[in-house]
Amino acid sequence: GEDVEQSLFLSVREGDSSVINCTYTDSSSTYLYWYKQEPGAGLQLLTYIFSNMDMKQDQRLTVLLNKKDKHLSLRIADTQTGDSAIYFCAESPYSGGGADGLTFGKGTHLIIQP
Amino acid sequence: KAGVTQTPRYLIKTRGQQVTLSCSPISGHRSVSWYQQTPGQGLQFLFEYFSETQRNKGNFPGRFSGRQFSNSRSEMNVSTLELGDSALYLCASSGDRGGTEAFFGQGTRLTVV
């Protein structure tokens, strides 16, 4: 069945880059997402990438997709204390995105050290 | 533009009771999806509604049900509550499956005692 794996914790120094990794198993996934969840809040969509793309950049965020290895990463440049949150990787089986039937990883807790 | 609104934010129920949670999507959005979030299982898909029809369902028992109204507002119902149903229930709205982003509400925290 479908599965999405992520490391549970990542600790980085303020100002450094953070790289959060994710692997997925469903080769038919067409959209891959990164969501952010702050304490007591819902999920905030950060960015997404189509499965036919290798890279997408959006301000401080860079998403890299290696479709052969089914590996997705999220790089946050110049990490700030406000980036402290749980980051979820998710895959969609549908060609258009949306929130229908997403499979999520367990989430990576990003911890920022001063 | 108002975001996705979930009510109530917090709820405490007793085992065996039933509960109804509400989700008002972003204006114009017709797709509403529901997710359960627990520390052990993470985020799991419950079901998705579009134009009052359930189009997709996750792997949950029949005690979990939902519906969508003509104004796209959605409710989910859990009957015969179990302790393991304690979770954060999140809903998300989008225009449709195709080509649109989804926006999540802040969730309803359900505690079953």
Interface residues (C-beta under 8 A of the other chain):
Chain A: Y35 G40 A41 G42 L43 Q44 L45 Y48 F88 A90 Y94 S95 G96 G97 G98 A99 D100 G101 L102 T103 F104 G105 K106 G107
Chain B: V4 S31 S33 Y35 G42 L43 Q44 F45 E48 R55 N56 G58 L90 A92 S93 S94 G95 D96 R97 G98 G99 T100 E101 A102 F103 F104 G105 Q106 G107
